[in-house]
């Protein structure tokens, strides 16, 4: 399930990277369904991302707390990858982690917010394609 660093860079940092996002998410969704990733496994991680997104949208101090949660998402993803049976969660995390790094590395608040939104869109698309291919 290799996704190139160039593809991740385009998806997260390029405002015009939607076509790459769709192509990669389609491939990943299919591969994760074939690897028998369950909806509950993917939603465990996606739920945390949605909570961070909601907190981020509140602005002010909540945005800083959301950024902290975003950084702490990396060890949570690794834990889930290690805890779950099979290799599907590990494969998902192997793609999400470098994408998350592109978000975290942005020092400018507006750029970081834009990248975070791209990250959420990417994760949503992976989940949607996983479901479309019959993920259970």
C-alpha positions as CSV (number, residue, x, y, z in Angstrom):
1,X,0.0,0.0,0.0
2,X,2.8,2.4,-0.8
3,X,1.9,6.0,-1.2
4,X,4.8,8.2,-2.3
5,X,5.9,11.1,-0.2
6,X,5.3,13.3,-3.3
7,X,1.7,12.2,-3.4
8,X,1.3,12.9,0.4
9,X,2.9,16.3,-0.1
10,X,0.5,17.1,-2.9
11,X,-2.5,16.0,-1.0
12,X,-1.7,17.9,2.1
13,X,0.1,21.0,0.9
14,X,-1.2,21.8,-2.6
15,X,-4.5,23.6,-2.7
16,X,-5.0,22.0,-6.2
17,X,-4.2,18.5,-5.0
18,X,-7.8,17.2,-5.0
19,X,-7.3,15.0,-8.0
20,X,-4.3,13.3,-6.4
21,X,-6.3,13.0,-3.2
22,X,-9.2,11.2,-4.9
23,X,-6.9,8.8,-6.9
24,X,-4.9,7.8,-3.8
25,X,-7.9,7.6,-1.5
26,X,-9.7,5.3,-4.1
27,X,-6.7,3.0,-4.3
28,X,-6.3,3.0,-0.5
29,X,-10.0,2.4,0.2
30,X,-10.0,-0.6,-2.1
31,X,-6.8,-2.0,-0.7
32,X,-7.9,-1.5,2.9
33,X,-11.2,-3.3,2.2
34,X,-9.3,-6.2,0.6
35,X,-7.0,-6.2,3.7
36,X,-10.2,-6.6,5.8
37,X,-10.0,-3.3,7.6
38,X,-13.3,-3.0,9.6
39,X,-15.4,0.1,9.8
40,X,-15.0,0.2,13.6
41,X,-11.2,0.1,13.2
42,X,-11.1,3.0,10.8
43,X,-13.8,5.0,12.7
44,X,-11.8,4.7,16.0
45,X,-9.2,6.9,14.4
46,X,-11.5,9.0,12.4
47,X,-13.7,9.8,15.4
48,X,-10.7,11.4,17.1
49,X,-9.9,13.4,14.0
50,X,-13.5,14.7,14.0
51,X,-13.2,15.7,17.6
52,X,-10.0,17.6,16.9
53,X,-11.7,19.3,14.0
54,X,-14.6,20.4,16.1
55,X,-12.3,21.8,18.8
56,X,-10.1,23.5,16.2
57,X,-13.1,25.3,14.8
58,X,-13.8,27.0,18.2
59,X,-10.7,29.1,17.7
60,X,-8.8,30.9,20.4
61,X,-7.3,28.7,23.2
62,X,-9.3,25.7,21.9
63,X,-7.3,25.8,18.7
64,X,-4.1,25.4,20.6
65,X,-5.6,22.5,22.5
66,X,-6.7,20.9,19.3
67,X,-3.2,21.3,17.8
68,X,-1.8,19.5,20.9
69,X,-4.4,16.7,20.4
70,X,-3.3,16.5,16.7
71,X,0.3,16.0,17.7
72,X,-0.8,13.4,20.3
73,X,-2.7,11.6,17.5
74,X,0.5,10.1,16.3
75,X,1.2,7.9,19.3
76,X,-2.6,7.0,19.4
77,X,-2.4,5.8,15.8
78,X,0.7,3.8,16.5
79,X,-1.0,2.2,19.5
80,X,-4.0,1.3,17.4
81,X,-1.9,-0.2,14.7
82,X,0.0,-2.4,17.2
83,X,-3.2,-3.4,19.1
84,X,-5.4,-4.4,16.2
85,X,-5.2,-7.8,14.6
86,X,-4.0,-8.1,11.0
87,X,-2.0,-5.5,9.1
88,X,-4.8,-3.3,7.8
89,X,-4.7,-0.7,10.6
90,X,-0.9,-0.6,10.4
91,X,-1.2,0.0,6.6
92,X,-3.7,2.9,7.2
93,X,-1.4,4.4,9.8
94,X,1.6,4.1,7.5
95,X,-0.2,6.5,5.1
96,X,-1.8,8.8,7.7
97,X,1.3,9.4,9.8
98,X,3.4,11.2,7.1
99,X,0.3,13.2,6.1
100,X,-0.1,14.2,9.7
101,X,3.6,15.2,9.8
102,X,2.9,17.6,6.8
103,X,0.2,19.3,8.9
104,X,2.2,19.5,12.1
105,X,5.3,20.9,10.5
106,X,3.5,24.0,9.2
107,X,4.4,26.9,11.6
108,X,2.0,29.5,10.1
109,X,-1.4,29.1,11.7
110,X,-3.4,29.7,8.5
111,X,-1.3,27.2,6.5
112,X,-1.6,24.6,9.3
113,X,-5.3,25.0,9.3
114,X,-5.5,24.6,5.5
115,X,-3.3,21.5,5.7
116,X,-5.4,20.1,8.6
117,X,-8.5,20.5,6.4
118,X,-6.8,18.7,3.6
119,X,-5.8,15.9,6.0
120,X,-9.5,15.5,7.1
121,X,-10.7,15.5,3.5
122,X,-8.1,12.8,2.7
123,X,-9.2,10.7,5.7
124,X,-12.9,11.2,4.8
125,X,-12.2,10.1,1.2
126,X,-10.4,6.9,2.3
127,X,-13.3,6.1,4.6
128,X,-15.8,6.7,1.8
129,X,-14.0,4.5,-0.7
130,X,-13.5,1.8,1.9
131,X,-17.3,1.8,2.4
132,X,-17.9,2.0,-1.4
133,X,-15.8,-1.1,-1.9
134,X,-17.8,-3.0,0.7
135,X,-15.9,-2.4,3.8
136,X,-17.6,-3.9,6.8
